[in-house]
Amino acid sequence: MKTTSAPAVAGLEMYALAERLYPICRSITGDGVRETLAVIGERISLEVHEVASGTRVLDWTVPREWNIRDAYIKEPAGRRVVDFHEHNLHVLGYSVPVRARMPLAELREHLYTLPEHPDWIPYRTSYWQERWGFCLTHRRLENLEDGEYEVCIDSSLEDGHLTYGEHVVAGESDAEVLIHAHVCHPSLANDNLSGLVVATELARRIAGRPRRRYSYRFLFLPGMIGPLTWLARNEERLSRVRHGLVLALLGDSGTFTYKRSRSGDAEVDRAAAHVLAHSGSDYELRDFDPYGYDERQYGSPGFDLPVGRLTRTPHGEFPEYHSSADDLRLIRPESLTASLERLTEIIDVLEGNATYANTSPKGEPQLGRRGLYESLGGGTARNERQHALLWVLNLSDARHSLLDIAQRAGLSFGAVRAAADALIEHELLREV
């Protein structure tokens, strides 16, 4: 009987979690966010925070809370031609309530379509300006006949709360690795259920480690206003953040794309670049720019946190982006698994990176008598283990970290870390 490997099981479990979360109508506030966090909370413990509407957060204000129960457009004959219960993208996010009858010409001013993809529903929002609207396929719009239509958006926009979740995995120090995934998108699988489920599984995997050098803080936040709120409420503790990653768009079959932090050369940037270079697959590295996901909030000049972003195909660069075509068919268990593995390898580098001093720096120490070097000389093949041992000894001068050595030597970090462990065991290295 064929058994399923542990990584494959993780991929299936992440996909199953995405299936549960997909139907929920999420926004930057509201019951959909709470329901989503409750489901994630079945997998990992979450501390859920509620921040009241009207709270000042940096240059912003927490908005009123939005919830929706029903929405539809009825044609003159009384049939629903657009129905929120058919797909929650049908409603413009944060639409104010409306009940009215109007001619098609007037209704058209409140309708949004994708003419270039006539069978897809667009995802559109209006968080900061009050309006109402519907999103529908362009093909359905073209089939609407003149006449009077009934429109209804049974929503509420009133004082409430912004909700977000935190999960902390404690380590040996209070220095933190920050992991962020946005939780505000309705029924969009790659953007960003993929980020949510990979972050959840990564938290479970890190918690299962017997030893952790860093503490890990996982943030499940609505986009933009979420990190602004968290940053405003936690400014006094931001010095603890040593590394950070924004996770998004991790379920499609595209190549990995890493966007560097604002500084461009943070340790997390170098760790991600090293892991991708040794992954055996195509990848792309991009420099920071102040556009995109919430890495731009963490990387704003007043905070300048070392936070990069890992995706597969970046936002706006796959045709299904922000449309109903970003459904569960777009993400794959094997892609989620590969994303989890790359992230685990990046964490391995961050956890394992350190700087050492060679305790016998004058000439090579005799490795053979310590059982660290092969006894038969004269061959031409270069043994990777021995190569790593020699590089670690040579560059362990209290100035080069193991990641520096791996990059200089063109070796995997794992090989360099293993060499350092062997040398430490024989008291040939001391940590600086």
TORKOL-4160 file (C-alpha; in steps of 0.2 Angstrom, whole numbers, padded with zeros to 4 digits, m for minus):
432
<pt num="1" X="0000" Y="0000" Z="0000"/>
<pt num="2" X="0007" Y="0017" Z="m0005"/>
<pt num="3" X="0009" Y="0029" Z="0009"/>
<pt num="4" X="0008" Y="0048" Z="0008"/>
<pt num="5" X="0023" Y="0058" Z="0013"/>
<pt num="6" X="0023" Y="0071" Z="0027"/>
<pt num="7" X="0025" Y="0086" Z="0015"/>
<pt num="8" X="0011" Y="0079" Z="0004"/>
<pt num="9" X="0000" Y="0077" Z="0019"/>
<pt num="10" X="0003" Y="0095" Z="0024"/>
<pt num="11" X="m0001" Y="0101" Z="0006"/>
<pt num="12" X="m0018" Y="0092" Z="0007"/>
<pt num="13" X="m0022" Y="0099" Z="0024"/>
<pt num="14" X="m0018" Y="0117" Z="0018"/>
<pt num="15" X="m0029" Y="0115" Z="0003"/>
<pt num="16" X="m0043" Y="0108" Z="0014"/>
<pt num="17" X="m0041" Y="0123" Z="0025"/>
<pt num="18" X="m0042" Y="0134" Z="0010"/>
<pt num="19" X="m0058" Y="0125" Z="0005"/>
<pt num="20" X="m0066" Y="0129" Z="0022"/>
<pt num="21" X="m0061" Y="0147" Z="0021"/>
<pt num="22" X="m0066" Y="0151" Z="0003"/>
<pt num="23" X="m0084" Y="0154" Z="0005"/>
<pt num="24" X="m0083" Y="0166" Z="0019"/>
<pt num="25" X="m0086" Y="0185" Z="0014"/>
<pt num="26" X="m0071" Y="0194" Z="0022"/>
<pt num="27" X="m0067" Y="0212" Z="0022"/>
<pt num="28" X="m0056" Y="0224" Z="0032"/>
<pt num="29" X="m0068" Y="0223" Z="0046"/>
<pt num="30" X="m0083" Y="0212" Z="0051"/>
<pt num="31" X="m0090" Y="0195" Z="0055"/>
<pt num="32" X="m0081" Y="0187" Z="0040"/>
<pt num="33" X="m0064" Y="0191" Z="0048"/>
<pt num="34" X="m0070" Y="0184" Z="0065"/>
<pt num="35" X="m0076" Y="0168" Z="0057"/>
<pt num="36" X="m0060" Y="0166" Z="0047"/>
<pt num="37" X="m0049" Y="0169" Z="0063"/>
<pt num="38" X="m0060" Y="0156" Z="0072"/>
<pt num="39" X="m0057" Y="0143" Z="0059"/>
<pt num="40" X="m0038" Y="0146" Z="0059"/>
<pt num="41" X="m0039" Y="0146" Z="0078"/>
<pt num="42" X="m0044" Y="0127" Z="0077"/>
<pt num="43" X="m0027" Y="0124" Z="0070"/>
<pt num="44" X="m0016" Y="0136" Z="0080"/>
<pt num="45" X="m0020" Y="0146" Z="0096"/>
<pt num="46" X="m0024" Y="0164" Z="0092"/>
<pt num="47" X="m0025" Y="0180" Z="0102"/>
<pt num="48" X="m0039" Y="0190" Z="0094"/>
<pt num="49" X="m0039" Y="0209" Z="0096"/>
<pt num="50" X="m0053" Y="0221" Z="0093"/>
<pt num="51" X="m0049" Y="0239" Z="0090"/>
<pt num="52" X="m0064" Y="0251" Z="0091"/>
<pt num="53" X="m0070" Y="0261" Z="0076"/>
<pt num="54" X="m0063" Y="0279" Z="0077"/>
<pt num="55" X="m0047" Y="0274" Z="0085"/>
<pt num="56" X="m0032" Y="0284" Z="0079"/>
<pt num="57" X="m0018" Y="0274" Z="0072"/>
<pt num="58" X="m0004" Y="0284" Z="0065"/>
<pt num="59" X="m0011" Y="0295" Z="0051"/>
<pt num="60" X="m0026" Y="0284" Z="0049"/>
<pt num="61" X="m0042" Y="0281" Z="0059"/>
<pt num="62" X="m0050" Y="0263" Z="0061"/>
<pt num="63" X="m0065" Y="0263" Z="0050"/>
<pt num="64" X="m0083" Y="0259" Z="0054"/>
<pt num="65" X="m0087" Y="0240" Z="0054"/>
<pt num="66" X="m0095" Y="0233" Z="0038"/>
<pt num="67" X="m0106" Y="0218" Z="0038"/>
<pt num="68" X="m0118" Y="0211" Z="0024"/>
<pt num="69" X="m0132" Y="0199" Z="0024"/>
<pt num="70" X="m0140" Y="0199" Z="0007"/>
<pt num="71" X="m0138" Y="0209" Z="m0010"/>
<pt num="72" X="m0146" Y="0207" Z="m0027"/>
<pt num="73" X="m0152" Y="0215" Z="m0043"/>
<pt num="74" X="m0169" Y="0210" Z="m0049"/>
<pt num="75" X="m0174" Y="0212" Z="m0067"/>
<pt num="76" X="m0191" Y="0219" Z="m0072"/>
<pt num="77" X="m0199" Y="0201" Z="m0072"/>
<pt num="78" X="m0193" Y="0199" Z="m0054"/>
<pt num="79" X="m0179" Y="0186" Z="m0056"/>
<pt num="80" X="m0162" Y="0189" Z="m0048"/>
<pt num="81" X="m0149" Y="0193" Z="m0061"/>
<pt num="82" X="m0136" Y="0197" Z="m0048"/>
<pt num="83" X="m0136" Y="0188" Z="m0032"/>
<pt num="84" X="m0123" Y="0190" Z="m0017"/>
<pt num="85" X="m0127" Y="0172" Z="m0012"/>
<pt num="86" X="m0121" Y="0165" Z="m0029"/>
<pt num="87" X="m0104" Y="0173" Z="m0026"/>
<pt num="88" X="m0099" Y="0186" Z="m0013"/>
<pt num="89" X="m0088" Y="0196" Z="m0026"/>
<pt num="90" X="m0105" Y="0202" Z="m0033"/>
<pt num="91" X="m0105" Y="0216" Z="m0021"/>
<pt num="92" X="m0093" Y="0231" Z="m0021"/>
<pt num="93" X="m0084" Y="0228" Z="m0004"/>
<pt num="94" X="m0090" Y="0240" Z="0009"/>
<pt num="95" X="m0105" Y="0245" Z="0000"/>
<pt num="96" X="m0117" Y="0256" Z="0010"/>
<pt num="97" X="m0135" Y="0249" Z="0011"/>
<pt num="98" X="m0147" Y="0253" Z="m0003"/>
<pt num="99" X="m0165" Y="0248" Z="m0008"/>
<pt num="100" X="m0171" Y="0257" Z="m0023"/>
<pt num="101" X="m0179" Y="0255" Z="m0041"/>
<pt num="102" X="m0171" Y="0263" Z="m0056"/>
<pt num="103" X="m0169" Y="0261" Z="m0074"/>
<pt num="104" X="m0155" Y="0251" Z="m0082"/>
<pt num="105" X="m0146" Y="0267" Z="m0088"/>
<pt num="106" X="m0145" Y="0273" Z="m0070"/>
<pt num="107" X="m0140" Y="0256" Z="m0063"/>
<pt num="108" X="m0125" Y="0255" Z="m0075"/>
<pt num="109" X="m0116" Y="0269" Z="m0066"/>
<pt num="110" X="m0115" Y="0256" Z="m0051"/>
<pt num="111" X="m0109" Y="0241" Z="m0061"/>
<pt num="112" X="m0092" Y="0234" Z="m0063"/>
<pt num="113" X="m0086" Y="0221" Z="m0075"/>
<pt num="114" X="m0070" Y="0215" Z="m0084"/>
<pt num="115" X="m0074" Y="0216" Z="m0103"/>
<pt num="116" X="m0057" Y="0208" Z="m0107"/>
<pt num="117" X="m0063" Y="0192" Z="m0097"/>
<pt num="118" X="m0082" Y="0192" Z="m0100"/>
<pt num="119" X="m0086" Y="0177" Z="m0089"/>
<pt num="120" X="m0076" Y="0183" Z="m0074"/>
<pt num="121" X="m0083" Y="0194" Z="m0059"/>
<pt num="122" X="m0071" Y="0207" Z="m0054"/>
<pt num="123" X="m0066" Y="0211" Z="m0036"/>
<pt num="124" X="m0068" Y="0229" Z="m0031"/>
<pt num="125" X="m0069" Y="0239" Z="m0015"/>
<pt num="126" X="m0073" Y="0256" Z="m0008"/>
<pt num="127" X="m0066" Y="0257" Z="0009"/>
<pt num="128" X="m0063" Y="0275" Z="0011"/>
<pt num="129" X="m0077" Y="0283" Z="0001"/>
<pt num="130" X="m0095" Y="0279" Z="0004"/>
<pt num="131" X="m0103" Y="0272" Z="m0012"/>
<pt num="132" X="m0113" Y="0256" Z="m0017"/>
<pt num="133" X="m0111" Y="0245" Z="m0032"/>
<pt num="134" X="m0111" Y="0227" Z="m0039"/>
<pt num="135" X="m0099" Y="0217" Z="m0049"/>
<pt num="136" X="m0104" Y="0205" Z="m0062"/>
<pt num="137" X="m0098" Y="0196" Z="m0078"/>
<pt num="138" X="m0098" Y="0207" Z="m0093"/>
<pt num="139" X="m0108" Y="0194" Z="m0102"/>
<pt num="140" X="m0122" Y="0195" Z="m0090"/>
<pt num="141" X="m0121" Y="0214" Z="m0091"/>
<pt num="142" X="m0123" Y="0214" Z="m0110"/>
<pt num="143" X="m0138" Y="0203" Z="m0108"/>
<pt num="144" X="m0148" Y="0215" Z="m0097"/>
<pt num="145" X="m0163" Y="0222" Z="m0105"/>
<pt num="146" X="m0169" Y="0240" Z="m0103"/>
<pt num="147" X="m0182" Y="0242" Z="m0089"/>
<pt num="148" X="m0184" Y="0246" Z="m0071"/>
<pt num="149" X="m0173" Y="0236" Z="m0059"/>
<pt num="150" X="m0174" Y="0233" Z="m0041"/>
<pt num="151" X="m0158" Y="0234" Z="m0031"/>
<pt num="152" X="m0155" Y="0229" Z="m0013"/>
<pt num="153" X="m0139" Y="0229" Z="m0003"/>
<pt num="154" X="m0143" Y="0223" Z="0015"/>
<pt num="155" X="m0127" Y="0229" Z="0023"/>
<pt num="156" X="m0123" Y="0239" Z="0039"/>
<pt num="157" X="m0109" Y="0251" Z="0041"/>
<pt num="158" X="m0108" Y="0257" Z="0059"/>
<pt num="159" X="m0097" Y="0259" Z="0074"/>
<pt num="160" X="m0089" Y="0242" Z="0078"/>
<pt num="161" X="m0071" Y="0235" Z="0078"/>
<pt num="162" X="m0056" Y="0231" Z="0067"/>
<pt num="163" X="m0052" Y="0213" Z="0071"/>
<pt num="164" X="m0035" Y="0204" Z="0069"/>
<pt num="165" X="m0026" Y="0189" Z="0076"/>
<pt num="166" X="m0009" Y="0185" Z="0083"/>
<pt num="167" X="0000" Y="0168" Z="0087"/>
<pt num="168" X="0016" Y="0168" Z="0096"/>
<pt num="169" X="0029" Y="0154" Z="0096"/>
<pt num="170" X="0041" Y="0157" Z="0110"/>
<pt num="171" X="0059" Y="0154" Z="0108"/>
<pt num="172" X="0075" Y="0155" Z="0118"/>
<pt num="173" X="0076" Y="0174" Z="0116"/>
<pt num="174" X="0063" Y="0188" Z="0114"/>
<pt num="175" X="0071" Y="0193" Z="0097"/>
<pt num="176" X="0057" Y="0190" Z="0085"/>
<pt num="177" X="0053" Y="0184" Z="0067"/>
<pt num="178" X="0038" Y="0192" Z="0061"/>
<pt num="179" X="0026" Y="0183" Z="0049"/>
<pt num="180" X="0012" Y="0192" Z="0041"/>
<pt num="181" X="m0003" Y="0186" Z="0030"/>
<pt num="182" X="m0018" Y="0197" Z="0025"/>
<pt num="183" X="m0035" Y="0191" Z="0030"/>
<pt num="184" X="m0047" Y="0204" Z="0021"/>
<pt num="185" X="m0050" Y="0196" Z="0004"/>
<pt num="186" X="m0067" Y="0187" Z="0001"/>
<pt num="187" X="m0067" Y="0171" Z="m0010"/>
<pt num="188" X="m0050" Y="0173" Z="m0018"/>
<pt num="189" X="m0040" Y="0158" Z="m0016"/>
<pt num="190" X="m0022" Y="0163" Z="m0021"/>
<pt num="191" X="m0024" Y="0181" Z="m0015"/>
<pt num="192" X="m0024" Y="0177" Z="m0001"/>
<pt num="193" X="m0030" Y="0161" Z="0006"/>
<pt num="194" X="m0014" Y="0153" Z="0000"/>
<pt num="195" X="m0004" Y="0165" Z="0012"/>
<pt num="196" X="m0016" Y="0161" Z="0027"/>
<pt num="197" X="m0015" Y="0143" Z="0025"/>
<pt num="198" X="0004" Y="0142" Z="0023"/>
<pt num="199" X="0007" Y="0154" Z="0037"/>
<pt num="200" X="m0004" Y="0143" Z="0048"/>
<pt num="201" X="0005" Y="0127" Z="0044"/>
<pt num="202" X="0022" Y="0136" Z="0046"/>
<pt num="203" X="0017" Y="0141" Z="0063"/>
<pt num="204" X="0012" Y="0123" Z="0067"/>
<pt num="205" X="0029" Y="0117" Z="0060"/>
<pt num="206" X="0039" Y="0129" Z="0070"/>
<pt num="207" X="0030" Y="0125" Z="0086"/>
<pt num="208" X="0035" Y="0107" Z="0084"/>
<pt num="209" X="0054" Y="0111" Z="0084"/>
<pt num="210" X="0063" Y="0105" Z="0100"/>
<pt num="211" X="0073" Y="0121" Z="0100"/>
<pt num="212" X="0070" Y="0139" Z="0093"/>
<pt num="213" X="0083" Y="0152" Z="0094"/>
<pt num="214" X="0070" Y="0166" Z="0090"/>
<pt num="215" X="0052" Y="0169" Z="0095"/>
<pt num="216" X="0040" Y="0169" Z="0081"/>
<pt num="217" X="0025" Y="0181" Z="0079"/>
<pt num="218" X="0012" Y="0177" Z="0066"/>
<pt num="219" X="0000" Y="0191" Z="0062"/>
<pt num="220" X="m0017" Y="0188" Z="0053"/>
<pt num="221" X="m0022" Y="0206" Z="0048"/>
<pt num="222" X="m0033" Y="0215" Z="0036"/>
<pt num="223" X="m0023" Y="0224" Z="0022"/>
<pt num="224" X="m0015" Y="0241" Z="0026"/>
<pt num="225" X="m0026" Y="0247" Z="0040"/>
<pt num="226" X="m0021" Y="0230" Z="0049"/>
<pt num="227" X="m0002" Y="0233" Z="0050"/>
<pt num="228" X="m0004" Y="0251" Z="0053"/>
<pt num="229" X="m0015" Y="0247" Z="0068"/>
<pt num="230" X="m0003" Y="0234" Z="0074"/>
<pt num="231" X="0012" Y="0245" Z="0072"/>
<pt num="232" X="0003" Y="0260" Z="0081"/>
<pt num="233" X="m0001" Y="0248" Z="0096"/>
<pt num="234" X="0016" Y="0240" Z="0097"/>
<pt num="235" X="0028" Y="0253" Z="0093"/>
<pt num="236" X="0038" Y="0251" Z="0109"/>
<pt num="237" X="0042" Y="0233" Z="0105"/>
<pt num="238" X="0047" Y="0234" Z="0087"/>
<pt num="239" X="0066" Y="0234" Z="0092"/>
<pt num="240" X="0063" Y="0215" Z="0095"/>
<pt num="241" X="0059" Y="0212" Z="0076"/>
<pt num="242" X="0075" Y="0205" Z="0069"/>
<pt num="243" X="0068" Y="0197" Z="0053"/>
<pt num="244" X="0051" Y="0198" Z="0044"/>
<pt num="245" X="0041" Y="0190" Z="0030"/>
<pt num="246" X="0025" Y="0195" Z="0021"/>
<pt num="247" X="0017" Y="0179" Z="0014"/>
<pt num="248" X="0005" Y="0180" Z="m0001"/>
<pt num="249" X="0001" Y="0172" Z="m0018"/>
<pt num="250" X="0009" Y="0155" Z="m0013"/>
<pt num="251" X="m0003" Y="0143" Z="m0021"/>
<pt num="252" X="m0001" Y="0145" Z="m0040"/>
<pt num="253" X="0011" Y="0136" Z="m0051"/>
<pt num="254" X="0022" Y="0151" Z="m0054"/>
<pt num="255" X="0040" Y="0153" Z="m0050"/>
<pt num="256" X="0045" Y="0160" Z="m0033"/>
<pt num="257" X="0048" Y="0179" Z="m0032"/>
<pt num="258" X="0056" Y="0187" Z="m0017"/>
<pt num="259" X="0055" Y="0206" Z="m0014"/>
<pt num="260" X="0069" Y="0213" Z="m0003"/>
<pt num="261" X="0066" Y="0223" Z="0012"/>
<pt num="262" X="0068" Y="0242" Z="0012"/>
<pt num="263" X="0087" Y="0241" Z="0016"/>
<pt num="264" X="0089" Y="0228" Z="0002"/>
<pt num="265" X="0103" Y="0218" Z="0012"/>
<pt num="266" X="0094" Y="0213" Z="0028"/>
<pt num="267" X="0099" Y="0195" Z="0034"/>
<pt num="268" X="0081" Y="0189" Z="0029"/>
<pt num="269" X="0085" Y="0195" Z="0011"/>
<pt num="270" X="0101" Y="0186" Z="0010"/>
<pt num="271" X="0093" Y="0170" Z="0018"/>
<pt num="272" X="0079" Y="0170" Z="0005"/>
<pt num="273" X="0091" Y="0173" Z="m0009"/>
<pt num="274" X="0102" Y="0159" Z="m0004"/>
<pt num="275" X="0088" Y="0147" Z="m0001"/>
<pt num="276" X="0080" Y="0151" Z="m0018"/>
<pt num="277" X="0097" Y="0150" Z="m0027"/>
<pt num="278" X="0100" Y="0132" Z="m0020"/>
<pt num="279" X="0082" Y="0126" Z="m0023"/>
<pt num="280" X="0085" Y="0119" Z="m0040"/>
<pt num="281" X="0071" Y="0129" Z="m0048"/>
<pt num="282" X="0069" Y="0146" Z="m0056"/>
<pt num="283" X="0066" Y="0161" Z="m0046"/>
<pt num="284" X="0066" Y="0180" Z="m0046"/>
<pt num="285" X="0073" Y="0193" Z="m0034"/>
<pt num="286" X="0066" Y="0210" Z="m0034"/>
<pt num="287" X="0071" Y="0226" Z="m0025"/>
<pt num="288" X="0060" Y="0235" Z="m0013"/>
<pt num="289" X="0048" Y="0248" Z="m0019"/>
<pt num="290" X="0034" Y="0257" Z="m0009"/>
<pt num="291" X="0020" Y="0248" Z="m0019"/>
<pt num="292" X="0013" Y="0231" Z="m0016"/>
<pt num="293" X="0007" Y="0222" Z="0000"/>
<pt num="294" X="0010" Y="0227" Z="0018"/>
<pt num="295" X="0029" Y="0226" Z="0017"/>
<pt num="296" X="0028" Y="0244" Z="0013"/>
<pt num="297" X="0020" Y="0248" Z="0030"/>
<pt num="298" X="0033" Y="0238" Z="0039"/>
<pt num="299" X="0046" Y="0246" Z="0028"/>
<pt num="300" X="0040" Y="0264" Z="0030"/>
<pt num="301" X="0055" Y="0276" Z="0034"/>
<pt num="302" X="0049" Y="0278" Z="0052"/>
<pt num="303" X="0050" Y="0260" Z="0056"/>
<pt num="304" X="0061" Y="0253" Z="0042"/>
<pt num="305" X="0059" Y="0235" Z="0048"/>
<pt num="306" X="0069" Y="0221" Z="0040"/>
<pt num="307" X="0053" Y="0213" Z="0031"/>
<pt num="308" X="0053" Y="0205" Z="0014"/>
<pt num="309" X="0040" Y="0197" Z="0004"/>
<pt num="310" X="0038" Y="0180" Z="m0003"/>
<pt num="311" X="0026" Y="0176" Z="m0017"/>
<pt num="312" X="0025" Y="0165" Z="m0032"/>
<pt num="313" X="0018" Y="0175" Z="m0047"/>
<pt num="314" X="0017" Y="0193" Z="m0040"/>
<pt num="315" X="0000" Y="0203" Z="m0038"/>
<pt num="316" X="m0007" Y="0209" Z="m0055"/>
<pt num="317" X="0004" Y="0198" Z="m0065"/>
<pt num="318" X="m0008" Y="0183" Z="m0067"/>
<pt num="319" X="m0024" Y="0186" Z="m0077"/>
<pt num="320" X="m0035" Y="0179" Z="m0063"/>
<pt num="321" X="m0029" Y="0192" Z="m0050"/>
<pt num="322" X="m0043" Y="0200" Z="m0041"/>
<pt num="323" X="m0057" Y="0191" Z="m0050"/>
<pt num="324" X="m0068" Y="0176" Z="m0048"/>
<pt num="325" X="m0056" Y="0166" Z="m0058"/>
<pt num="326" X="m0045" Y="0166" Z="m0043"/>
<pt num="327" X="m0054" Y="0151" Z="m0036"/>
<pt num="328" X="m0049" Y="0135" Z="m0028"/>
<pt num="329" X="m0044" Y="0128" Z="m0046"/>
<pt num="330" X="m0030" Y="0141" Z="m0046"/>
<pt num="331" X="m0020" Y="0134" Z="m0031"/>
<pt num="332" X="m0013" Y="0117" Z="m0029"/>
<pt num="333" X="m0008" Y="0106" Z="m0014"/>
<pt num="334" X="0009" Y="0103" Z="m0022"/>
<pt num="335" X="0012" Y="0122" Z="m0024"/>
<pt num="336" X="0007" Y="0125" Z="m0006"/>
<pt num="337" X="0019" Y="0112" Z="0000"/>
<pt num="338" X="0034" Y="0119" Z="m0010"/>
<pt num="339" X="0030" Y="0136" Z="m0003"/>
<pt num="340" X="0030" Y="0129" Z="0015"/>
<pt num="341" X="0047" Y="0120" Z="0011"/>
<pt num="342" X="0055" Y="0136" Z="0005"/>
<pt num="343" X="0049" Y="0145" Z="0020"/>
<pt num="344" X="0055" Y="0132" Z="0032"/>
<pt num="345" X="0072" Y="0132" Z="0023"/>
<pt num="346" X="0073" Y="0151" Z="0025"/>
<pt num="347" X="0069" Y="0149" Z="0044"/>
<pt num="348" X="0083" Y="0136" Z="0045"/>
<pt num="349" X="0095" Y="0149" Z="0039"/>
<pt num="350" X="0089" Y="0162" Z="0051"/>
<pt num="351" X="0089" Y="0150" Z="0065"/>
<pt num="352" X="0106" Y="0142" Z="0061"/>
<pt num="353" X="0116" Y="0158" Z="0056"/>
<pt num="354" X="0130" Y="0163" Z="0068"/>
<pt num="355" X="0147" Y="0170" Z="0068"/>
<pt num="356" X="0162" Y="0160" Z="0075"/>
<pt num="357" X="0180" Y="0161" Z="0078"/>
<pt num="358" X="0193" Y="0148" Z="0073"/>
<pt num="359" X="0201" Y="0142" Z="0089"/>
<pt num="360" X="0217" Y="0136" Z="0080"/>
<pt num="361" X="0219" Y="0149" Z="0066"/>
<pt num="362" X="0237" Y="0147" Z="0062"/>
<pt num="363" X="0238" Y="0135" Z="0048"/>
<pt num="364" X="0225" Y="0121" Z="0046"/>
<pt num="365" X="0222" Y="0111" Z="0062"/>
<pt num="366" X="0224" Y="0092" Z="0059"/>
<pt num="367" X="0207" Y="0086" Z="0055"/>
<pt num="368" X="0212" Y="0068" Z="0051"/>
<pt num="369" X="0217" Y="0064" Z="0068"/>
<pt num="370" X="0200" Y="0070" Z="0074"/>
<pt num="371" X="0191" Y="0059" Z="0061"/>
<pt num="372" X="0185" Y="0074" Z="0051"/>
<pt num="373" X="0196" Y="0072" Z="0035"/>
<pt num="374" X="0198" Y="0057" Z="0024"/>
<pt num="375" X="0214" Y="0047" Z="0027"/>
<pt num="376" X="0217" Y="0043" Z="0008"/>
<pt num="377" X="0225" Y="0058" Z="m0001"/>
<pt num="378" X="0229" Y="0061" Z="m0019"/>
<pt num="379" X="0212" Y="0060" Z="m0027"/>
<pt num="380" X="0205" Y="0074" Z="m0038"/>
<pt num="381" X="0187" Y="0074" Z="m0033"/>
<pt num="382" X="0182" Y="0088" Z="m0020"/>
<pt num="383" X="0172" Y="0081" Z="m0006"/>
<pt num="384" X="0158" Y="0094" Z="m0001"/>
<pt num="385" X="0160" Y="0090" Z="0017"/>
<pt num="386" X="0178" Y="0093" Z="0018"/>
<pt num="387" X="0177" Y="0108" Z="0007"/>
<pt num="388" X="0164" Y="0115" Z="0019"/>
<pt num="389" X="0175" Y="0111" Z="0034"/>
<pt num="390" X="0190" Y="0121" Z="0026"/>
<pt num="391" X="0179" Y="0136" Z="0021"/>
<pt num="392" X="0172" Y="0137" Z="0039"/>
<pt num="393" X="0189" Y="0136" Z="0047"/>
<pt num="394" X="0196" Y="0149" Z="0035"/>
<pt num="395" X="0182" Y="0162" Z="0036"/>
<pt num="396" X="0178" Y="0160" Z="0055"/>
<pt num="397" X="0188" Y="0175" Z="0060"/>
<pt num="398" X="0174" Y="0183" Z="0070"/>
<pt num="399" X="0169" Y="0194" Z="0055"/>
<pt num="400" X="0160" Y="0181" Z="0044"/>
<pt num="401" X="0144" Y="0173" Z="0048"/>
<pt num="402" X="0140" Y="0155" Z="0042"/>
<pt num="403" X="0128" Y="0163" Z="0029"/>
<pt num="404" X="0143" Y="0174" Z="0023"/>
<pt num="405" X="0153" Y="0158" Z="0021"/>
<pt num="406" X="0140" Y="0148" Z="0012"/>
<pt num="407" X="0138" Y="0162" Z="m0001"/>
<pt num="408" X="0157" Y="0165" Z="m0003"/>
<pt num="409" X="0160" Y="0146" Z="m0005"/>
<pt num="410" X="0145" Y="0143" Z="m0016"/>
<pt num="411" X="0139" Y="0129" Z="m0004"/>
<pt num="412" X="0122" Y="0126" Z="0003"/>
<pt num="413" X="0119" Y="0133" Z="0020"/>
<pt num="414" X="0115" Y="0116" Z="0027"/>
<pt num="415" X="0132" Y="0109" Z="0022"/>
<pt num="416" X="0141" Y="0124" Z="0030"/>
<pt num="417" X="0130" Y="0123" Z="0046"/>
<pt num="418" X="0134" Y="0104" Z="0047"/>
<pt num="419" X="0153" Y="0108" Z="0045"/>
<pt num="420" X="0152" Y="0121" Z="0059"/>
<pt num="421" X="0143" Y="0109" Z="0071"/>
<pt num="422" X="0157" Y="0096" Z="0068"/>
<pt num="423" X="0170" Y="0108" Z="0071"/>
<pt num="424" X="0161" Y="0114" Z="0087"/>
<pt num="425" X="0161" Y="0097" Z="0093"/>
<pt num="426" X="0180" Y="0096" Z="0092"/>
<pt num="427" X="0182" Y="0113" Z="0100"/>
<pt num="428" X="0189" Y="0121" Z="0084"/>
<pt num="429" X="0176" Y="0135" Z="0084"/>
<pt num="430" X="0169" Y="0146" Z="0097"/>
<pt num="431" X="0154" Y="0157" Z="0095"/>
<pt num="432" X="0157" Y="0176" Z="0094"/>
